Amino acid sequence: MLRLAGVGALALAALHCVGCTAPAPGDGGVLLPPEGGAFDYQLGGAYPPPPGVDIVARDRLEAPPDGVYAICYVNLFQTQPDAGGAADARVEGTTAWWEQEHPDLLLRDEGGAPVMDLEWNEALFDIRTAASREALSEIQSAWIEGCADAGYDAMEADNLDQHERSQGLQTLDDALAYMRVIIPLAHGRGLAVAQKNTAELGEAGPELGFDLAVAEECEVYDECDSYRYPSRVLEVEYTDTEDVTRDGVTRAAFEWACERRSGDHPITLRDRDLVPSGEDGYVFQRC
């Protein structure tokens, strides 16, 4: 399904997403996720949404599922890791591809080596100047258009918090400056935009133009209440986190999340690797 600009785009999106909230003045003219909807996080591979799920996030290279509110994951601030740790510049979006095609857009340390997110083996993009942000957006705008053309309703801009891994070379303000370029591009194609983590934004998130939030482990860090998107926070807790203590009682983060906020917004429990249904290690629960 092709997403068209303006009214036609919203009409098609409404057909795609049953029960989605109609656009409201000032929200960019985009469709919002259904209030009270159940959320599934499928970044590790696509599979049919479990019964009762009506919001799904998938990687931008996957097709959106039919009949649900679909969020397109875009790794906006970092590269995709080289598969199996082996550099292959033929695969668009990997670290090796960026090194070959656009080496000037990778953030580099004093020795000239790419600054890496060591946990996920991803290189950070250089977003320190208006010129580099514009050059990066010219490439990534095609990804955003691909999400819209595929029929997604929203995009998730990952690694907004890249400054925490930038060796002090970049700031959150750099990332927000880039989002001021990206959000209008996404809204112009009929896509809502999800703030990814970075709870410290508070009111600045919706003021910047974000429409919803995807919040990983906000119960673990006790920051869920910092997001300012009533009923539009999509909370994901993971099975491998340590138990957390609240008022002297220690329990699993997901249990605390459900007790403290069930009914306020969707809360989902997933395995850390987000493997597809049917594979070893798959976990999906919701409350």
Secondary structure, DSSP 4 states (H G I P E B T S, - for coil): -PPPSTHHHHHHHHHHSTTPBPP-TTTTS-PBPPTT-EEEE-TT---PPPTTEEEEEEETTSPPPTTSEEEEEE--SBPBPPGGG---TTSTTBHHHHHHH-GGGB-B-TTSPBPEETTTTEEBB--SSHHHHHHHHHHHHHHHHHHHHHT-SEEEE--TTGGGGTTTS--HHHHHHHHHHHHHHHHHTT-EEEEES-GGGTTHHHHHT--EEEEESTTTTT-GGG---TT-EEEEEETTSPPEEETTEEE-HHHHHHHHHTTTS-EEEE-TT-PPTTSTT--EEE-
